[in-house]
Amino acid sequence: MASENVKSFTDATFDAEIQNAGVPVVVDFWAEWCGPCRHFAPVFDQFATENAGKVIAAKVDVDSNQNIAAKYNIRQIPTLLWFKDGNFIGQTSAMSKDGLVKKLESL
């Protein structure tokens, strides 16, 4: 469900991946059964591909990684979390590729 430019984070790897990123990170919280998540996936993949090196794009499967989803109070999916310099910046819902680019540029 993800391109080679989209990482998969887990409960075990999440914090280290965020802290060691070196560039902004956007994490898509999703689930296989989620229709809107499947609809958003190609947009997120294209964003990740076109912005490789400027951002780390990652996904967290909420069914397999409930601890990190609970830590960030994920109540609906898809939900995007944004991080810069290892710090949580904000939360958004799925958006267009242009919206993703604008959010990245605003960090």
VMD Tcl script that builds the backbone (N, CA, C; Angstrom):
set m [mol new atoms 321]
animate dup $m
set s [atomselect $m all]
$s set {name element resname resid chain x y z} {
  {N N MET 1 A 0.819 -1.204 0.000}
  {CA C MET 1 A 0.000 0.000 0.000}
  {C C MET 1 A 0.859 1.263 0.000}
  {N N ALA 2 A 2.159 1.127 0.145}
  {CA C ALA 2 A 3.022 2.307 0.179}
  {C C ALA 2 A 4.108 2.196 -0.882}
  {N N SER 3 A 4.557 3.339 -1.337}
  {CA C SER 3 A 5.646 3.367 -2.309}
  {C C SER 3 A 6.970 3.182 -1.587}
  {N N GLU 4 A 8.034 3.070 -2.360}
  {CA C GLU 4 A 9.361 2.915 -1.758}
  {C C GLU 4 A 9.786 4.164 -0.996}
  {N N ASN 5 A 9.121 5.287 -1.227}
  {CA C ASN 5 A 9.450 6.534 -0.532}
  {C C ASN 5 A 8.631 6.752 0.735}
  {N N VAL 6 A 7.780 5.792 1.078}
  {CA C VAL 6 A 6.980 5.884 2.303}
  {C C VAL 6 A 7.443 4.788 3.258}
  {N N LYS 7 A 7.883 5.202 4.435}
  {CA C LYS 7 A 8.337 4.249 5.448}
  {C C LYS 7 A 7.147 3.727 6.239}
  {N N SER 8 A 7.352 2.604 6.900}
  {CA C SER 8 A 6.377 2.081 7.853}
  {C C SER 8 A 6.969 2.207 9.245}
  {N N PHE 9 A 6.287 2.942 10.108}
  {CA C PHE 9 A 6.700 3.075 11.498}
  {C C PHE 9 A 5.835 2.144 12.341}
  {N N THR 10 A 6.389 1.677 13.454}
  {CA C THR 10 A 5.668 0.819 14.388}
  {C C THR 10 A 5.758 1.419 15.787}
  {N N ASP 11 A 5.020 0.813 16.715}
  {CA C ASP 11 A 5.134 1.231 18.115}
  {C C ASP 11 A 6.595 1.209 18.557}
  {N N ALA 12 A 7.333 0.192 18.124}
  {CA C ALA 12 A 8.721 0.002 18.561}
  {C C ALA 12 A 9.689 1.003 17.934}
  {N N THR 13 A 9.411 1.453 16.710}
  {CA C THR 13 A 10.372 2.302 15.993}
  {C C THR 13 A 9.989 3.774 15.946}
  {N N PHE 14 A 8.758 4.106 16.267}
  {CA C PHE 14 A 8.216 5.443 16.040}
  {C C PHE 14 A 9.090 6.549 16.629}
  {N N ASP 15 A 9.333 6.509 17.922}
  {CA C ASP 15 A 10.057 7.605 18.583}
  {C C ASP 15 A 11.463 7.790 18.020}
  {N N ALA 16 A 12.186 6.706 17.804}
  {CA C ALA 16 A 13.546 6.804 17.260}
  {C C ALA 16 A 13.530 7.368 15.845}
  {N N GLU 17 A 12.583 6.944 15.032}
  {CA C GLU 17 A 12.483 7.449 13.656}
  {C C GLU 17 A 12.241 8.958 13.650}
  {N N ILE 18 A 11.360 9.428 14.513}
  {CA C ILE 18 A 11.048 10.859 14.592}
  {C C ILE 18 A 12.275 11.638 15.064}
  {N N GLN 19 A 12.926 11.158 16.111}
  {CA C GLN 19 A 14.064 11.874 16.699}
  {C C GLN 19 A 15.274 11.919 15.777}
  {N N ASN 20 A 15.462 10.899 14.952}
  {CA C ASN 20 A 16.654 10.790 14.110}
  {C C ASN 20 A 16.419 11.200 12.662}
  {N N ALA 21 A 15.308 11.838 12.372}
  {CA C ALA 21 A 14.913 12.097 10.987}
  {C C ALA 21 A 15.832 13.073 10.256}
  {N N GLY 22 A 16.168 14.196 10.859}
  {CA C GLY 22 A 16.993 15.199 10.182}
  {C C GLY 22 A 16.227 16.116 9.246}
  {N N VAL 23 A 15.017 15.752 8.892}
  {CA C VAL 23 A 14.114 16.562 8.063}
  {C C VAL 23 A 12.722 16.451 8.683}
  {N N PRO 24 A 11.777 17.307 8.268}
  {CA C PRO 24 A 10.415 17.157 8.786}
  {C C PRO 24 A 9.856 15.760 8.489}
  {N N VAL 25 A 8.929 15.329 9.329}
  {CA C VAL 25 A 8.304 14.015 9.193}
  {C C VAL 25 A 6.794 14.201 9.195}
  {N N VAL 26 A 6.118 13.526 8.277}
  {CA C VAL 26 A 4.661 13.461 8.292}
  {C C VAL 26 A 4.275 11.988 8.359}
  {N N VAL 27 A 3.397 11.671 9.304}
  {CA C VAL 27 A 2.999 10.289 9.536}
  {C C VAL 27 A 1.506 10.153 9.288}
  {N N ASP 28 A 1.160 9.231 8.407}
  {CA C ASP 28 A -0.225 8.924 8.060}
  {C C ASP 28 A -0.682 7.737 8.901}
  {N N PHE 29 A -1.636 7.968 9.794}
  {CA C PHE 29 A -2.242 6.888 10.567}
  {C C PHE 29 A -3.411 6.345 9.751}
  {N N TRP 30 A -3.399 5.044 9.494}
  {CA C TRP 30 A -4.335 4.425 8.560}
  {C C TRP 30 A -4.674 3.006 9.013}
  {N N ALA 31 A -5.606 2.377 8.280}
  {CA C ALA 31 A -5.929 0.957 8.469}
  {C C ALA 31 A -6.329 0.373 7.117}
  {N N GLU 32 A -6.064 -0.898 6.951}
  {CA C GLU 32 A -6.354 -1.594 5.691}
  {C C GLU 32 A -7.838 -1.516 5.326}
  {N N TRP 33 A -8.724 -1.597 6.313}
  {CA C TRP 33 A -10.164 -1.632 6.077}
  {C C TRP 33 A -10.774 -0.247 5.828}
  {N N CYS 34 A -9.988 0.799 5.952}
  {CA C CYS 34 A -10.474 2.182 5.884}
  {C C CYS 34 A -10.541 2.671 4.434}
  {N N GLY 35 A -11.743 2.869 3.920}
  {CA C GLY 35 A -11.924 3.351 2.551}
  {C C GLY 35 A -11.261 4.694 2.287}
  {N N PRO 36 A -11.491 5.713 3.123}
  {CA C PRO 36 A -10.822 6.993 2.903}
  {C C PRO 36 A -9.293 6.880 2.944}
  {N N CYS 37 A -8.779 5.960 3.762}
  {CA C CYS 37 A -7.319 5.747 3.814}
  {C C CYS 37 A -6.810 5.212 2.478}
  {N N ARG 38 A -7.536 4.269 1.903}
  {CA C ARG 38 A -7.138 3.706 0.603}
  {C C ARG 38 A -7.223 4.767 -0.485}
  {N N HIS 39 A -8.195 5.649 -0.389}
  {CA C HIS 39 A -8.343 6.732 -1.365}
  {C C HIS 39 A -7.189 7.733 -1.253}
  {N N PHE 40 A -6.737 8.005 -0.033}
  {CA C PHE 40 A -5.669 8.975 0.211}
  {C C PHE 40 A -4.282 8.412 -0.102}
  {N N ALA 41 A -4.110 7.108 -0.031}
  {CA C ALA 41 A -2.785 6.480 -0.179}
  {C C ALA 41 A -2.031 6.912 -1.435}
  {N N PRO 42 A -2.645 6.931 -2.630}
  {CA C PRO 42 A -1.879 7.351 -3.811}
  {C C PRO 42 A -1.436 8.813 -3.750}
  {N N VAL 43 A -2.236 9.664 -3.135}
  {CA C VAL 43 A -1.878 11.079 -2.972}
  {C C VAL 43 A -0.653 11.186 -2.069}
  {N N PHE 44 A -0.679 10.467 -0.957}
  {CA C PHE 44 A 0.432 10.483 -0.003}
  {C C PHE 44 A 1.698 9.914 -0.644}
  {N N ASP 45 A 1.549 8.832 -1.395}
  {CA C ASP 45 A 2.697 8.228 -2.080}
  {C C ASP 45 A 3.321 9.195 -3.080}
  {N N GLN 46 A 2.484 9.878 -3.851}
  {CA C GLN 46 A 2.998 10.832 -4.837}
  {C C GLN 46 A 3.706 11.995 -4.139}
  {N N PHE 47 A 3.114 12.502 -3.068}
  {CA C PHE 47 A 3.747 13.561 -2.277}
  {C C PHE 47 A 5.114 13.101 -1.777}
  {N N ALA 48 A 5.192 11.894 -1.243}
  {CA C ALA 48 A 6.453 11.359 -0.717}
  {C C ALA 48 A 7.500 11.246 -1.816}
  {N N THR 49 A 7.097 10.772 -2.975}
  {CA C THR 49 A 8.023 10.601 -4.094}
  {C C THR 49 A 8.542 11.945 -4.581}
  {N N GLU 50 A 7.651 12.907 -4.742}
  {CA C GLU 50 A 8.032 14.218 -5.277}
  {C C GLU 50 A 8.825 15.057 -4.275}
  {N N ASN 51 A 8.754 14.715 -2.996}
  {CA C ASN 51 A 9.444 15.498 -1.968}
  {C C ASN 51 A 10.501 14.681 -1.226}
  {N N ALA 52 A 10.953 13.606 -1.847}
  {CA C ALA 52 A 11.993 12.765 -1.243}
  {C C ALA 52 A 13.218 13.626 -0.943}
  {N N GLY 53 A 13.761 13.460 0.249}
  {CA C GLY 53 A 14.914 14.252 0.679}
  {C C GLY 53 A 14.534 15.502 1.450}
  {N N LYS 54 A 13.305 15.991 1.246}
  {CA C LYS 54 A 12.824 17.178 1.962}
  {C C LYS 54 A 11.973 16.808 3.167}
  {N N VAL 55 A 11.423 15.595 3.133}
  {CA C VAL 55 A 10.503 15.141 4.171}
  {C C VAL 55 A 10.593 13.620 4.262}
  {N N ILE 56 A 10.349 13.110 5.448}
  {CA C ILE 56 A 10.148 11.671 5.596}
  {C C ILE 56 A 8.653 11.461 5.717}
  {N N ALA 57 A 8.108 10.691 4.806}
  {CA C ALA 57 A 6.697 10.326 4.830}
  {C C ALA 57 A 6.610 8.896 5.351}
  {N N ALA 58 A 5.728 8.687 6.306}
  {CA C ALA 58 A 5.614 7.364 6.916}
  {C C ALA 58 A 4.160 7.041 7.192}
  {N N LYS 59 A 3.907 5.754 7.374}
  {CA C LYS 59 A 2.573 5.279 7.712}
  {C C LYS 59 A 2.641 4.467 8.994}
  {N N VAL 60 A 1.559 4.538 9.761}
  {CA C VAL 60 A 1.382 3.702 10.941}
  {C C VAL 60 A 0.025 3.026 10.815}
  {N N ASP 61 A 0.027 1.698 10.790}
  {CA C ASP 61 A -1.208 0.914 10.774}
  {C C ASP 61 A -1.768 0.912 12.200}
  {N N VAL 62 A -2.924 1.550 12.388}
  {CA C VAL 62 A -3.471 1.700 13.742}
  {C C VAL 62 A -3.904 0.373 14.352}
  {N N ASP 63 A -4.245 -0.599 13.523}
  {CA C ASP 63 A -4.645 -1.900 14.057}
  {C C ASP 63 A -3.459 -2.649 14.657}
  {N N SER 64 A -2.302 -2.514 14.064}
  {CA C SER 64 A -1.098 -3.217 14.525}
  {C C SER 64 A -0.280 -2.408 15.524}
  {N N ASN 65 A -0.544 -1.114 15.612}
  {CA C ASN 65 A 0.274 -0.215 16.443}
  {C C ASN 65 A -0.614 0.675 17.304}
  {N N GLN 66 A -1.370 0.041 18.171}
  {CA C GLN 66 A -2.363 0.764 18.961}
  {C C GLN 66 A -1.742 1.671 20.022}
  {N N ASN 67 A -0.550 1.348 20.494}
  {CA C ASN 67 A 0.068 2.176 21.542}
  {C C ASN 67 A 0.398 3.570 21.038}
  {N N ILE 68 A 1.018 3.667 19.872}
  {CA C ILE 68 A 1.387 4.990 19.351}
  {C C ILE 68 A 0.137 5.761 18.933}
  {N N ALA 69 A -0.870 5.053 18.409}
  {CA C ALA 69 A -2.132 5.714 18.062}
  {C C ALA 69 A -2.793 6.285 19.318}
  {N N ALA 70 A -2.744 5.542 20.410}
  {CA C ALA 70 A -3.324 6.019 21.670}
  {C C ALA 70 A -2.521 7.189 22.230}
  {N N LYS 71 A -1.194 7.121 22.131}
  {CA C LYS 71 A -0.337 8.192 22.650}
  {C C LYS 71 A -0.692 9.534 22.024}
  {N N TYR 72 A -1.000 9.525 20.722}
  {CA C TYR 72 A -1.331 10.765 20.016}
  {C C TYR 72 A -2.840 10.964 19.859}
  {N N ASN 73 A -3.619 10.162 20.592}
  {CA C ASN 73 A -5.071 10.335 20.637}
  {C C ASN 73 A -5.706 10.296 19.245}
  {N N ILE 74 A -5.272 9.350 18.424}
  {CA C ILE 74 A -5.837 9.199 17.082}
  {C C ILE 74 A -7.231 8.605 17.221}
  {N N ARG 75 A -8.242 9.358 16.819}
  {CA C ARG 75 A -9.636 8.937 16.957}
  {C C ARG 75 A -10.310 8.676 15.617}
  {N N GLN 76 A -9.740 9.216 14.552}
  {CA C GLN 76 A -10.285 8.968 13.215}
  {C C GLN 76 A -9.119 8.823 12.257}
  {N N ILE 77 A -9.366 8.124 11.181}
  {CA C ILE 77 A -8.325 7.932 10.174}
  {C C ILE 77 A -8.917 8.196 8.797}
  {N N PRO 78 A -8.105 8.658 7.866}
  {CA C PRO 78 A -6.687 8.954 8.023}
  {C C PRO 78 A -6.449 10.246 8.808}
  {N N THR 79 A -5.431 10.214 9.637}
  {CA C THR 79 A -4.952 11.383 10.374}
  {C C THR 79 A -3.464 11.520 10.122}
  {N N LEU 80 A -3.021 12.750 9.898}
  {CA C LEU 80 A -1.607 13.029 9.669}
  {C C LEU 80 A -1.034 13.764 10.872}
  {N N LEU 81 A 0.120 13.311 11.340}
  {CA C LEU 81 A 0.868 14.018 12.376}
  {C C LEU 81 A 2.127 14.576 11.740}
  {N N TRP 82 A 2.458 15.810 12.093}
  {CA C TRP 82 A 3.615 16.517 11.537}
  {C C TRP 82 A 4.639 16.760 12.634}
  {N N PHE 83 A 5.904 16.515 12.319}
  {CA C PHE 83 A 7.004 16.684 13.261}
  {C C PHE 83 A 8.134 17.450 12.588}
  {N N LYS 84 A 8.835 18.260 13.371}
  {CA C LYS 84 A 10.036 18.947 12.887}
  {C C LYS 84 A 11.038 18.984 14.028}
  {N N ASP 85 A 12.281 18.663 13.719}
  {CA C ASP 85 A 13.350 18.626 14.726}
  {C C ASP 85 A 12.975 17.736 15.909}
  {N N GLY 86 A 12.262 16.651 15.629}
  {CA C GLY 86 A 11.876 15.711 16.670}
  {C C GLY 86 A 10.691 16.134 17.500}
  {N N ASN 87 A 10.119 17.302 17.206}
  {CA C ASN 87 A 9.003 17.838 17.987}
  {C C ASN 87 A 7.693 17.747 17.222}
  {N N PHE 88 A 6.629 17.408 17.948}
  {CA C PHE 88 A 5.290 17.372 17.370}
  {C C PHE 88 A 4.863 18.791 17.013}
  {N N ILE 89 A 4.469 18.998 15.759}
  {CA C ILE 89 A 4.062 20.317 15.275}
  {C C ILE 89 A 2.545 20.444 15.212}
  {N N GLY 90 A 1.872 19.399 14.736}
  {CA C GLY 90 A 0.428 19.484 14.620}
  {C C GLY 90 A -0.180 18.265 13.969}
  {N N GLN 91 A -1.497 18.292 13.916}
  {CA C GLN 91 A -2.282 17.189 13.366}
  {C C GLN 91 A -3.228 17.739 12.313}
  {N N THR 92 A -3.341 17.037 11.202}
  {CA C THR 92 A -4.293 17.402 10.160}
  {C C THR 92 A -4.988 16.138 9.680}
  {N N SER 93 A -6.035 16.337 8.920}
  {CA C SER 93 A -6.658 15.202 8.251}
  {C C SER 93 A -6.050 15.094 6.855}
  {N N ALA 94 A -6.478 14.093 6.118}
  {CA C ALA 94 A -5.986 13.914 4.754}
  {C C ALA 94 A -6.288 15.167 3.944}
  {N N MET 95 A -5.419 15.452 2.984}
  {CA C MET 95 A -5.593 16.642 2.155}
  {C C MET 95 A -5.031 16.376 0.775}
  {N N SER 96 A -5.196 17.329 -0.111}
  {CA C SER 96 A -4.658 17.211 -1.463}
  {C C SER 96 A -3.136 17.247 -1.428}
  {N N LYS 97 A -2.514 16.832 -2.528}
  {CA C LYS 97 A -1.054 16.887 -2.621}
  {C C LYS 97 A -0.579 18.325 -2.464}
  {N N ASP 98 A -1.271 19.275 -3.080}
  {CA C ASP 98 A -0.898 20.686 -2.938}
  {C C ASP 98 A -0.998 21.134 -1.483}
  {N N GLY 99 A -2.023 20.670 -0.784}
  {CA C GLY 99 A -2.167 20.985 0.630}
  {C C GLY 99 A -1.020 20.426 1.451}
  {N N LEU 100 A -0.600 19.214 1.129}
  {CA C LEU 100 A 0.541 18.604 1.811}
  {C C LEU 100 A 1.809 19.417 1.587}
  {N N VAL 101 A 2.018 19.847 0.349}
  {CA C VAL 101 A 3.208 20.643 0.015}
  {C C VAL 101 A 3.185 21.965 0.776}
  {N N LYS 102 A 2.030 22.629 0.807}
  {CA C LYS 102 A 1.919 23.909 1.521}
  {C C LYS 102 A 2.184 23.733 3.012}
  {N N LYS 103 A 1.661 22.657 3.587}
  {CA C LYS 103 A 1.899 22.394 5.008}
  {C C LYS 103 A 3.385 22.153 5.248}
  {N N LEU 104 A 4.022 21.361 4.396}
  {CA C LEU 104 A 5.458 21.103 4.528}
  {C C LEU 104 A 6.248 22.404 4.449}
  {N N GLU 105 A 5.911 23.255 3.490}
  {CA C GLU 105 A 6.628 24.526 3.314}
  {C C GLU 105 A 6.432 25.461 4.497}
  {N N SER 106 A 5.332 25.302 5.231}
  {CA C SER 106 A 5.049 26.182 6.367}
  {C C SER 106 A 5.802 25.772 7.635}
  {N N LEU 107 A 6.404 24.597 7.630}
  {CA C LEU 107 A 7.097 24.105 8.833}
  {C C LEU 107 A 8.411 24.822 9.051}
}
mol reanalyze $m
mol bondsrecalc $m
mol representation Tube
mol addrep $m
